[in-house]
Amino acid sequence: QVHVVESGGGLVQAGGSLRLSCAASGRTFGISAMGWYRQAPGKQRELVGTKSTGGVTDYADSVKGRFTISRDNVKNIVYLEMNSLKPEDTAVYYCYAREYGGVAYWGQGTQVTVSS
C-alpha cells in the first residue's frame, strides 16, 4: 500500500506562481512514476504531467513551458512548479503514485484557484 499526501495550492493572481508538493510513503520501492492530474468544475480529470523513476517526464500541451515537475526518488517526493498561471488552470490538483504493476494511488487533492 502507498499513501500519497499533497501540500501547497491556494489562491494566486493570473501570471503568478505556485508550487505543489506530494510525498509518498509506505510500499514505495515499487513506484514507477509519480505525477499530477487536475480536475476543473464540470470537467473530466486530465493529466498535468508525470515523471518516471527513470527520469522521463511528460506534460500536457496546455502546461508545457509553464509547469515543471521535479522528483526526489530517494524521499519519494514530487513537486509541481507552476508559473505564468492562468484562470483556466483553476482546478483541484491530484497527485498520484503508480506502481510497476499499474496500480495507482491518489492523494486527496489540493485546490488551486487563479484569479483574473
N, C-alpha and C positions, 0 to 999 in steps of 0.2 A: 504494500500500500504506500502511496506517495501523497503527502499533504502539501498543498500549494497555498501560499498566502501572499496577496498583493499589498502594496502600500503606495502612497502617493496619490496623485489625482487632485481634483479640486476645480476651482473657477479661475479662468485666465482670460485676458482680453485677446482678441484676434491679433496675430503677429507675435504673441508671446510664446513662452516655452514652459514645459513641464517635464518631469522625469518620474516614471513609474518604476517600482522595484517589485520583484517577485522572488520569493525564496521557496525552494522545495526541500522537504525533509522526509525522513522515513527510508524506504527502499529505493534510494536514489541511484544506486550503482547501475540500474538498468535503463536509465533515462537516455534516450537517443536525441531528443530535441526539446527545446523549450521556446515559447513564443507567446504571442498575443493575438487575440481576436477582439473585436468590438461589436457592439450591437446598439444601434440608434433606435429611438422610439419608432415603432411601426415597421422596422426593417429587420431583415434576417441578420444573423451573426455573420460577420465577414472576417477573413484573415487580415491581420495588420502586418505581421511579419513573424519569421521563425528563424531560429539559429540551431543548427545541429551540433552535436557534441564534437563532430569533426571540423566545425567552423564554417560550414556552408550557411549562408544567410539568404533569405528570400523575403521580399517585401511586396505588398500590394502596390499597384501602379499609383494609386491615389496618394501614397505617402512617400514614395521614392524621392530622395533628395531632401526630405524634411525630417523623417524619423530615422533613428538609428538604434539597432538592437545590439547590445553587448552582453556577454555572458561570462560568468566566473564558474568554470566547470568544477573547480575544487569545492567551492562553497555552494554550488548549485543555486546560484542567484542569476537572474536575468533582468536586465534593465531595458527600458524603452525611453530613449531620449526623444522628445517631441519638440520640434522647433517650427517657427512660422505657422503656428496653429491657426486653423480656420474654423468658423462656426460649424461647418459640416463635419468637423472632427468630433463634435459633441456626441458622446456615447458612453455606455458602460464598457469598460475595458476589462477583459478577462485574460488572465494568464493561464497557460496550460503547460503541463509536462507530459511528454509522450514516451512510452517505453518502446524498446526494440520490438516487442511483440505487438505493438499497435495500440495498447491500452493507453488512454489519455486521462489525466487527472486535471481538474479545473479548480481555480480559485473562486472566491465568492464574488469577484468583480469590484471595480472601483470606478466611480463616476468622474468623467472629465467633461467640463462644460466650458465652451469657448464663446464668449460674448462678442457681439459685433460692435 
